[in-house]
């Protein structure tokens, strides 16, 4: 459990100025501000530096140093914050199948968060790079849900749920996951693969992203792009 001092430091980091309550308004604001102010980045794996999931290390990197991180760092930090406030939340693990068929089998290397609130469930994810959820969505199947950016939906596939986003007139797969109980040791193993294995894309290419008010900023190696919600795209090298 984190201290009140660390909680206030997190609020300052993401520019959250309201009083936190165990309600949907607080959950939504925290999620939106987190992805707007703490970037997704894989600089440590790219430079063969360790990615440590200990709470104090996450705090030093993402809050004190004002760095970013990828899914395990981002969502573990966010989960700690939710628990401190008193939310009923737990982590899950999934397989990234970005733009691949439903049946594709990839490594279980993505963390997401399930929140139970007032008899309803919500999916939170502050660490999925360029197409990260801009805010929580309801954990309901087959119903498109509007967000501050793109539309999202959850569909069922066998024993899994698949998160999709609507881009360029069609639905695109992002990742699939199940509701199996997950422990920190599961994330440590997946994190080790993601941050060190030669087959991991994060050890081969630079990715830095952040959610803007009406756009998304994406740096991929030496290509920087701004994707506006009106479908305009700016690119620089």
Residue pairs with C-beta under 8 A, 6 or more apart in sequence:
1 83
1 84
2 55
2 59
2 80
2 81
2 84
6 59
6 63
7 20
7 81
7 84
7 85
9 59
9 63
9 64
10 16
10 63
10 77
10 81
11 17
11 20
13 37
13 38
13 62
13 63
13 66
14 30
14 33
14 34
14 36
14 37
14 38
15 33
15 37
16 29
16 30
16 33
18 26
18 29
20 26
20 30
20 85
21 85
22 85
22 86
22 87
22 117
23 117
23 118
24 117
24 118
24 122
24 136
26 85
27 82
27 87
27 115
27 117
27 122
27 124
27 136
28 135
28 136
30 78
30 81
30 82
31 78
31 124
31 126
31 133
31 134
31 135
31 136
32 134
32 135
32 148
32 211
34 74
34 78
34 126
35 126
35 132
35 133
35 134
35 210
35 211
36 210
36 211
36 212
36 213
37 210
38 62
38 68
38 69
38 74
38 126
39 68
39 208
39 209
39 210
40 68
40 69
40 70
40 74
40 127
40 128
40 129
40 130
40 132
40 207
40 208
40 209
40 210
41 67
41 68
41 69
41 70
41 207
41 208
41 209
42 70
42 202
42 206
42 207
42 208
43 49
43 67
43 206
43 208
44 50
44 51
44 69
44 195
45 51
45 70
45 194
45 195
45 196
45 200
45 202
45 203
46 202
46 203
46 204
46 205
46 206
48 196
48 203
50 195
51 69
51 70
51 72
51 73
51 191
51 194
51 195
52 58
53 72
53 73
53 76
53 184
53 187
53 188
53 191
55 76
55 80
58 69
58 73
58 76
58 77
58 80
59 77
61 67
61 69
61 73
62 68
62 69
62 73
62 74
62 77
68 74
68 208
68 210
69 77
69 127
70 127
70 129
70 194
70 202
71 110
71 111
71 112
71 125
71 127
71 128
72 111
72 127
72 187
72 190
72 191
72 194
73 127
74 126
74 127
75 91
75 111
75 112
75 113
75 124
75 125
75 126
75 127
76 91
76 111
76 187
77 126
78 113
78 124
78 126
79 89
79 90
79 91
79 113
82 89
82 113
82 115
82 124
83 89
87 115
87 117
88 115
88 116
88 117
89 113
89 114
89 115
89 116
89 124
90 113
90 114
90 181
90 182
91 111
91 112
91 113
91 114
91 182
91 187
92 111
92 112
92 113
92 114
92 177
92 178
92 179
92 180
92 182
93 108
93 109
93 110
93 111
93 112
93 177
93 180
93 182
93 186
93 187
93 190
94 108
94 110
94 111
94 112
94 160
94 175
94 176
94 177
94 178
95 104
95 105
95 106
95 107
95 108
95 109
95 110
95 175
95 176
95 177
96 106
96 109
96 110
96 174
96 175
97 104
97 106
97 162
97 173
97 174
97 175
97 176
98 131
98 172
98 173
98 174
98 175
99 172
99 173
100 106
100 173
101 173
102 157
102 162
102 173
102 176
103 157
107 190
107 193
108 186
108 190
109 190
109 193
109 194
109 200
110 128
110 175
110 177
111 127
111 182
111 187
111 190
112 123
112 124
112 125
112 175
112 177
113 123
113 124
113 125
114 121
114 122
114 123
114 124
114 139
114 179
115 121
115 122
115 123
115 124
115 136
120 138
120 139
121 138
121 139
122 136
122 137
122 138
122 139
123 133
123 136
123 137
123 138
123 139
123 154
123 163
124 133
124 136
125 132
125 133
125 163
126 132
126 133
128 174
128 175
129 207
129 209
129 218
130 207
130 209
130 216
130 218
130 227
131 150
131 165
131 174
131 216
132 209
132 211
133 147
133 152
133 163
134 147
134 148
134 149
134 150
134 211
135 147
135 148
137 145
137 147
137 152
137 154
138 145
139 154
140 154
141 154
141 155
141 156
141 161
142 153
142 154
142 155
142 156
143 153
144 151
144 152
144 153
144 166
145 151
145 152
145 153
149 211
149 216
149 229
150 165
150 166
150 167
151 165
151 166
152 163
152 164
152 165
152 166
153 163
153 164
153 166
153 171
154 161
154 162
154 163
154 164
155 161
155 162
155 164
156 162
157 176
159 178
160 176
160 177
160 178
161 176
161 177
161 178
162 173
162 174
162 175
162 176
163 173
163 174
163 175
163 176
163 177
164 171
164 172
164 173
164 174
165 171
165 172
165 174
166 172
168 231
193 200
194 200
194 202
195 202
195 203
196 203
197 203
205 220
205 221
206 219
206 220
206 221
207 218
207 219
207 220
208 218
208 219
209 216
209 217
209 218
209 219
210 216
210 217
211 217
212 226
214 228
214 229
215 226
215 227
215 228
215 229
216 226
216 227
217 224
217 225
217 226
218 224
218 225
218 226
218 227
219 225
222 237
223 235
223 236
223 237
224 235
224 236
224 237
225 233
225 234
225 235
225 236
226 233
226 234
226 235
227 233
228 234
